[in-house]
Amino acid sequence: MSFAVHEYKRTDRIGDQIKMEVADILMRKTRDPRIGFVTVTSVDVSDDLQHAKIFVTVQKEQDPKQAFIGLKKAAGFIRAELSRRLHLRRIPELVFLPDESTEKVSNILDLLDRIEKEKQ
């Protein structure tokens, strides 16, 4: 009898934990008005657990540049909060990056709609 074993890397599990916790911290603990309402879409943790890229989307009404300035300023606070919540020997350095995947998907769908209209 054989069992299907799915490889689920430790860094992926830690990334999922960081994603949930950072989203909660941003929603409940940060007070910087520049951050406003951002959504954590994914977290990419390096294999050595030294760095975490946190991908976020910013609401259309917000100034993304100001939001990322606020996130950069809050990174130390967020990291300290993570160290209280996660039981890890070392908390990765946090870098906030824009998640452009939803924008790309939207552009692709628009292009497909245009192609469909041109066919008709």
C-alpha positions as CSV (number, residue, x, y, z in Angstrom):
1,M,0.0,0.0,0.0
2,S,1.4,3.4,-1.0
3,F,0.6,6.8,0.4
4,A,0.8,10.0,-1.5
5,V,3.1,12.3,0.3
6,H,2.8,16.0,-0.5
7,E,5.9,18.0,0.1
8,Y,5.0,21.1,2.1
9,K,8.1,23.0,2.9
10,R,8.6,24.5,6.3
11,T,9.2,27.9,4.7
12,D,5.7,27.6,3.2
13,R,4.1,26.9,6.5
14,I,6.0,29.8,8.1
15,G,5.1,32.0,5.2
16,D,1.4,31.2,5.8
17,Q,1.7,31.9,9.5
18,I,3.4,35.2,8.8
19,K,0.8,36.2,6.2
20,M,-2.1,35.6,8.8
21,E,-0.3,37.4,11.6
22,V,0.9,40.4,9.5
23,A,-2.6,40.8,8.2
24,D,-3.9,40.8,11.7
25,I,-1.2,43.2,13.0
26,L,-1.9,45.6,10.1
27,M,-5.6,45.6,10.8
28,R,-5.6,45.8,14.6
29,K,-2.2,47.2,15.8
30,T,-0.8,49.7,13.3
31,R,-1.9,53.3,13.7
32,D,0.0,54.9,10.8
33,P,-2.7,56.6,8.6
34,R,-0.4,56.3,5.5
35,I,-0.9,52.5,5.6
36,G,-4.7,52.7,5.5
37,F,-6.3,49.5,4.3
38,V,-3.8,47.1,2.7
39,T,-4.3,43.4,1.9
40,V,-1.6,40.9,2.4
41,T,-1.8,38.6,-0.6
42,S,1.2,36.3,-0.2
43,V,4.5,35.9,1.7
44,D,7.7,34.4,0.3
45,V,10.1,33.3,2.9
46,S,13.7,32.5,1.9
47,D,15.0,29.0,2.5
48,D,17.3,30.1,5.3
49,L,14.4,32.0,7.0
50,Q,16.4,35.2,7.1
51,H,14.1,37.3,4.8
52,A,10.4,37.5,4.1
53,K,8.9,39.3,1.1
54,I,5.4,40.4,2.0
55,F,3.2,41.1,-1.1
56,V,0.4,43.5,-0.5
57,T,-2.3,45.3,-2.5
58,V,-3.4,48.8,-1.7
59,Q,-6.9,50.2,-2.2
60,K,-7.4,52.3,-5.3
61,E,-8.3,55.4,-3.3
62,Q,-4.9,55.2,-1.4
63,D,-1.6,56.6,-2.5
64,P,0.5,53.5,-2.9
65,K,3.8,55.4,-2.4
66,Q,2.6,56.7,1.0
67,A,1.3,53.3,2.0
68,F,4.7,51.6,1.3
69,I,6.5,54.4,3.2
70,G,4.2,53.7,6.1
71,L,4.8,49.9,5.8
72,K,8.6,50.4,5.7
73,K,8.4,52.5,8.8
74,A,6.2,49.9,10.6
75,A,8.3,46.9,9.6
76,G,10.3,46.9,12.9
77,F,7.2,47.1,15.0
78,I,5.5,44.4,12.9
79,R,8.6,42.2,13.2
80,A,8.7,42.7,17.0
81,E,5.0,41.8,17.2
82,L,5.7,38.7,15.1
83,S,8.4,37.6,17.6
84,R,5.8,37.7,20.3
85,R,3.3,35.7,18.3
86,L,5.4,33.1,16.5
87,H,7.6,30.6,18.2
88,L,10.6,30.9,16.0
89,R,14.2,31.2,16.9
90,R,14.7,34.0,14.5
91,I,12.1,36.3,12.9
92,P,12.9,37.1,9.2
93,E,13.6,40.6,8.0
94,L,10.4,42.0,6.4
95,V,10.2,43.6,3.0
96,F,6.9,44.9,1.7
97,L,6.3,44.7,-2.0
98,P,3.4,45.6,-4.3
99,D,1.5,42.6,-5.5
100,E,0.9,43.2,-9.2
101,S,-0.6,39.9,-10.0
102,T,-4.2,41.0,-9.6
103,E,-3.5,44.0,-11.9
104,K,-2.0,41.6,-14.5
105,V,-5.0,39.3,-14.3
106,S,-7.3,42.3,-14.8
107,N,-5.3,43.4,-17.9
108,I,-5.4,40.0,-19.4
109,L,-9.1,39.7,-18.9
110,D,-9.6,43.1,-20.5
111,L,-7.5,42.0,-23.5
112,L,-9.5,38.8,-23.8
113,D,-12.8,40.8,-23.7
114,R,-11.5,43.1,-26.5
115,I,-10.5,40.1,-28.6
116,E,-13.9,38.6,-28.1
117,K,-15.6,41.8,-29.1
118,E,-13.4,42.2,-32.2
119,K,-14.4,38.6,-33.3
120,Q,-18.1,39.5,-33.2
